[in-house]
Every structure is written in structure tokens, then in C-alpha cells.
Amino acid sequence: MIVFNDFLKWLSIDLSIKLTISLISLLVAYFLLEKFKGGKRIPGPKGLPLVGIAFSIKKEKMHLELANYARKYGNLCRFNLMGSDIVLVSGLKLIHEVFVTKQDGFSSRYLSNRLGILYKKEPGITAMNDDEKFRELKKICLKSFKHYGDGMETVESLTMRSINKFFTYLSNANGKAVDINDKIQYLLADIVYSMLLNQELSEEEISQITKMSIQFVEVTFGSKALLLELFPWLKYFGYKAYKKICDYERNVCAFWNKVIDQRFLMNQDEKNKDEISGAIDSMYSQLMKSSFQYSRASFCKTLQSIILAGFSTTSSSMYNFLPILLNHPQIEKRIFQEVSEAVGHSRMPCLEDKKNMPYSEACVLELLRYTTVVPFALPHETDRDMDLDGYQLKKGTQVYYIIC
């Protein structure tokens, strides 16, 4: 009875006082946990209690700020982000150790509260742990694109059709300055999608695909979405960031479900039997024969991951290549001269011309060496207690990798 009366008194206290007491209790618990953590401490920025470095970094420049931490604290450092301790790995020696020498201990994908909303129940290939099912799906994806090996003319035709649409856009500008940022994204998304389905994409579909890919970063890495890491219960109170993540998942699945239905519910007699099927046909048929169970939602998210990886990485290379050529006109001039000699001005280039353009090919390879397509590898977590560079990492430790 006494305990119940005390509880009633607690309920009667002003709300602001309750919040203050709760916050102080959380801070005390946080400092005690930090103080009594055992083992040799990995160096790194302290950050603020509970939120860590969340409010001191900008999502647009996160890779640069984390790279600064690596330079300041070493190739192995730690930081706190929304209450979670994260180990940051960089440098060739440690990256090789994690991905090659000790890969079995770092092979699990880490799913944050935000990514868990998207992938926990129905993971796509990017959210799967390194197990037999993941390896099979990876093999199926690679094999499905390799089926074009005997039909590169089809790939060339699909690619040139998309490129011609891009050149038409530039021609219609009549020499005026144009912003090609969105158009390059549309171009590359169109090419990857065309290779998946071996069919042309409408402008509306191209726009929808690129928007979904861009939204992935916005809905999962925005500052409001980060609060779900510290307060996951916000999703039960109509939190807008949570709703945006759920809406994104529904939109991705709805788009690809429509594509799949149109593709595989089509009467087989209506398909051109002489035409090379798209990669999606090969993927779908192999998944249906697999001993593992793959859900429709998992297939949809895998397809979206392929689009995202294909156009975002290639577009980054394109954005880097153009200003590099502007700053090195002698290289641009030599590439133009080689293309003019090998191709001429009366037709578009083709794959057959590649053997006659060694300098241009060397420039592309140098671009991939010189620039960074993506600064981070996907986050992982340790499968068991691991030793790295003289420090102990407990099972379940989040690990980020700087690969630039």
C-alpha cells in the first residue's frame, strides 16, 4: 500500500520535473557505463552524452568528417552515434585484415533501427548476412548479368538507345548551358533497368526509379531518422520519419511488384522467343528453383539495390570525370583525337572500337583508381569477440569502413 501511495505521488509531480529526473538518471547511467567499460579503450572523439557525435556531423560530409577522425585518432578509432558505440576501420593493413584475414568474424550485416524497418523481415541482398543463402543470391545476380556474354550486341543496342536520348536533350539546348545532373542519373538508371528487363523505360518510370534511389539516403540518414536509433519507441506515436521509411518500403515493393507481374504474367506466346531475355528473367527462374525460400518483397528489394548500386556508382564516376577533363584539357584533346581517328564523326562508337582506343580505356581505368566511387563499405558487426590491432572488439560491435 505504501509503494502504491508513493507511485500516486510520483504521478502527481509536474511533467517537467519528471522529465528532468529521467534525463538525469539516464545521464548518470551513461557515465557509469562509460567509466566501468573494461579492456583497452580504442581512441576517438568523446561526443555528447547519449547522442554522441550525431549533431556535430553533417550527413552530406559525413565521410570527410569521419576521415578526419581517422587521421586524428588512427586507423582504428571509435565514436558514439545515438547511443551506439561504433568502431571505424581505415588503412590498407586493417582493411585487408578485416575483409580477408579475419573476414569470418566480421561478416554479419549490421541493421540499425532505421534499416531494420526496411530489411529485418524481408531483407534484400544488401542486408543479408554472409551465409549460404546470401552466397547463392549473389551468385545468381552475377550469373544473370553474365547471360549477356553471348549477346553483347543487345547490351550495346540498349545502351546506345539511352545515350541517344541524352544527346537529343543536349542538342535541343541549342548551345545553351544546361544542368545535366538529373539527366545523367536518368541516363544511367535507364541503362541498368534496360539490362534488367531488356526493354525500354518510359520517362515516368525513369524518374520514379531515380527518385526512389535518392529517397533511400534521405529517409534513412536524415537527422530526424537518426532519432529512431535513440528512441525506437517513437514509431508507435506517429513519428513522421518512421512513416517516411515505411512509405519508401511500400513504394519500392509496389513498383517492382508491378514490373514483375507485367513481366511474368504475360502470355508466353507474346514474348519474342528469339530475343535475349533480360537479367530479371534469369534471376527469377533461378530463384524459383532454389532450395532456399525467397519472398517477393526480398526479390523487389534486391532489384532496387541493383539499380541503386548501378547508377549511383557510375554517376559518381561521370561527375568526377567531367571536371577532371576540364582541368586537364590536354587529356581531353588526346581522347577526342583518338575517338575521332577510331570512330570518325559519321557514326556512334561501338564496343568493336574499344580495341582501337587504348588511351581512352587507360583514362577510364585511371579514373577508377584515382577517384572514390563510394567512401564507405556497408556497415558490419562482429560475429564473435574479435582482436583487431591489439584491441578487443566484443560480439555485436558495429564496424564502419573507410575505403577512400
Secondary structure, 3 states (H helix, E strand, C coil): CHHHHHHHHHHHCCHHHHHHHHHHHHHHHHHHHHHCCCCCCCCCCCCECCCECCCCCCHHHHHHHHHHHHHHHCCEEEEEECCEEEEEECCHHHHHHHHHHCHHHCCEECCCHHHHHHHCCCCCHHHCCCCHHHHHHHHHHHHHHHHHHHCHHHHHHHHHHHHHHHHHHHHHCCCCCCCCHHHHHHHHHHHHHHHHHCCCCCHHHHHHHHHHHHHHHHHHHCHHHHHHHHCHHHHHHCCHHHHHHHHHHHHHHHHHHHHHHHHHCCCHHHCCCCCCCCHHHHHHHHHHHCCCCCCHHHHHHHHHHHHHHHHHHHHHHHHHHHHHHHHCHHHHHHHHHHHHHHCCCCCCCCHHHHHHCHHHHHHHHHHHHHCCCCCEEEEEECCCCEEECCEEECCCCEEEEECC
